[in-house]
Amino acid sequence: MPRPEKSNGRGTKRLQLDWKFVQRFCSIQKILFPSWSSQSVLMFGTLLCVTLTEQLIIYQVGILPSHFYNVLGDKNYSGFKNLLGTAMVLIVVNSTLKSVDQYICNQMYVSWRKTLTESLHSAYFQGRVYYTLNVLREDVDNPDQRISQDAERLCKQMSTMASRLIVSPFTLGYYTYHCFHSTGWIGPVSIFGYFVVGTVANKILMGPIVSTLFEQEKLEGDFRFKHMQIRVNAESAAFYRAGKVEHMRTDRRLQTLLQTQKRLINKELWLYIGVNTFDYLGGLLSYIIISIPIFTGVYDDLTPGELSALISKNAFVCIYLINGFTQLIDLSTTLSDVAGYTHRIGELREVMDDILRKQCDYDPADFNIHGGPTDTAFILDSLSYKSPYSDQLLVEDLSLKISQGTHLLVVGNTGTGKTSLLRVLNRLWEADSGFVQMTTCFGPRGTLFLPQKPYLTDGTLREQVPFITLLMLPHGIPKILNNLRSVDDERIIHFLELAGVSSLLKRTGGLDEKVDWNWYDVLSPGEMQRLCFARLFYLQPKYAVLDEATSALTEEAEAQLYRTCKQLGMTLISLGHRSSLEKVVDVSNIRFEEKWASVRI
Ligand SMILES: Nc1ncnc2c1ncn2[C@@H]1O[C@H](COP(=O)(O)OP(=O)(O)OP(=O)(O)O)[C@@H](O)[C@H]1O
C-alpha cells in the first residue's frame, strides 16, 4: 500500500479560494443547515428580520442630520424639539437591535459549533476511524486540533460574517435604488465598478493567505501535541532528566510556528493595505458622485439650506452604498480565515468518509455478529499479514482454530507480529491473504481483548470496571449512567479484591466518588493491569485475549490472575514472549488438567 503523501501545506498543496473551497464550504453548510425547519435556519431567519429592522432604523438615523439642517436652517424651534425626541427614540431602538443582532450571532456560533463538532465526532468515533486516522493515515495532520479548535474558529468567523452578509443583498438593493434616484445612473455604476476592482484586487491578495493559515494551524497542532506528549509522559521524562532536550525541541516547534505566523502577518499586511485604501477611496468616491449633479447645474434652483440638506441626504445614500460594498471587502480578512479552516475541516471529513467507505468494503457485515460454530472464537486459515507500508510478511500461512476450553499460548520474539495478529483479528489491519473469521461477538458474551497498554477511561472507579458494558447497552447515554448506578456494588468490590486492587476503593473514597486525577498518572502499571483484570472478571467473557496483560506483575500474581480467569470459565488466548507465561501454562495444566495449545510466531 503506498504511504499517503504527507501534506505540509507548503509545497504539496495549494489551498486557495477555489472551486474546492466552494465544494467544501457547501458541504459544511449542509451540516449546519440540515433542513428548512432546523434551529439554525430559524435563528438565521430571526437574524435577517432583526438586521433588516436595524437597517430601516439606521436609514432613519442616517437622514437625521439632513432634518436637523432643515429645522436649524429654518430656525424652527418646535420642529427641532420634536426631532430631538424622535432622534433619542431611534438611537435607543437602534442600539437595542444591534445588541440583539450580536446576541443571535453568538447563539448561532454555539449552535453551529455543536452541530459541526458532533457531526465530526460521529464520523471520527464510527467503527475504527479514529484508529486509522491517528495511526495509519499520515495525510491528515492533527485531527484533534481540527475537531476541537479549527471547527470552533470556523463557526466563530462565520457567525461574525453572518449578520453583515445576510443583510447586504437587501441594503445594497435598497441603497442602489436610492442612489440611482438621487444621482442618476452615474452613482450606482461607478460604485459597482469600484467594487469589482476591489474584489479582484482582494482575491489576488487573499490567495497566499489561505494556504499559510492552513499551515499555521497545522504547526499550532504540532506545538500543542508536543506539550501534550510531555504532559502525558511527564514522569518518564523526569527520570531521563529530559527537561533540557524537550525544552529545546518544544522551542524549536514554537519557532517554526512563529515563523509561519510572521509570514502570515506579512501577507496579511498587503491585504490590510488593500482593504483600508479601498475604504478611504470609497469615502472620496461618494463626494465625487455627489459633485457631478452640483457642478453640472442640476440643483441650481435650490436655496443654500435646501442644497445642504440634499447634499447631506445624497452623501448619506452614496456613502452607505459604498459602505455596504466596503463592508463586504472588509470581510476579505475574515473570509481568508474561513477558507483556511474550511479546507482543514473539509479535508478531515473527506478522509474520514474515505476510511469509512473502505472499512465498509472490507468489513461488509456487522463486525459483532457472525454466524459460526458457537464453541469457536476465531478461525484462521492460511492467514498471512504484514505491517502497514511494509512489503515483508510478518506471519505466513497461519492456520488456527480457537475453541472453547482449549487455551492458547502465542509466543514469539519482540516484533514478530503477535499483537499484529490481534490487529488483524480486530480488522484494524487488513490481512495480506488467507481467511480470518471472528465467530463470536465482541464483549461479555463473546471475546474481550486486554491490550498491551492498559486502557482506562476518565470517570469514577465504578466506571472503570464495567467500562465495556457501556458499549453493549443499546440505550442512550442517560440510561447507561442509570444502569451503572444499579450495577451490583458487591460484585464489583469482590472482583476488585480478586484482582488485588481493593485498596483503590479507599483511595477514591468509594465506587462513585468523582476523582479529578488522570488514572494513568496515579496508578502504577501493575495496578492498571490488575484493574483491567477486575474488569475482565466482572464481564466474564467466554474468551479473553491477553496481550502481555501481566507484564508488570510478578509470576505468582500472573498465575493467580490466570487461575481466576479459568475458574470463571474463560478460555484464554495469551500472547507474550516471557518464559513465565509458559510456566503459568504448565502450572495450570497440572492443577486444572486443562488443554493448552501453543503457537510460536
Ligand atoms: N502502526 C504501525 N505502522 C507500521 N508498523 C507497525 C505499526 N505497529 C507495529 N508495527 C510493526 O509491526 C511489527 C510487529 O509488531 P507487533 O506489535 O505485532 O509485535 P509483537 O510481536 O507484538 O512485539 P512485542 O513482543 O514487542 O509486543 C513490528 O516490526 C512493528 O514495528
The ligand as a Gaussian input file, in Angstrom:
#p B3LYP/6-31G(d) Opt

LIG

0 1
 N        1.229000       1.319000      13.184000
 C        2.254000       0.659000      12.672000
 N        2.761000       1.038000      11.493000
 C        3.810000       0.389000      10.942000
 N        4.412000      -0.675000      11.523000
 C        3.950000      -1.102000      12.706000
 C        2.855000      -0.448000      13.350000
 N        2.616000      -1.087000      14.518000
 C        3.534000      -2.087000      14.612000
 N        4.332000      -2.091000      13.527000
 C        5.453000      -3.012000      13.268000
 O        4.917000      -4.314000      13.066000
 C        5.825000      -5.293000      13.596000
 C        5.059000      -6.257000      14.510000
 O        4.601000      -5.533000      15.626000
 P        3.832000      -6.240000      16.822000
 O        3.318000      -5.160000      17.684000
 O        2.873000      -7.217000      16.286000
 O        4.981000      -7.004000      17.556000
 P        4.908000      -8.008000      18.783000
 O        5.265000      -9.366000      18.282000
 O        3.592000      -7.880000      19.463000
 O        6.073000      -7.419000      19.663000
 P        6.215000      -7.322000      21.254000
 O        6.572000      -8.675000      21.721000
 O        7.309000      -6.343000      21.449000
 O        4.898000      -6.852000      21.770000
 C        6.914000      -4.525000      14.330000
 O        8.053000      -4.510000      13.499000
 C        6.381000      -3.118000      14.455000
 O        7.393000      -2.174000      14.404000

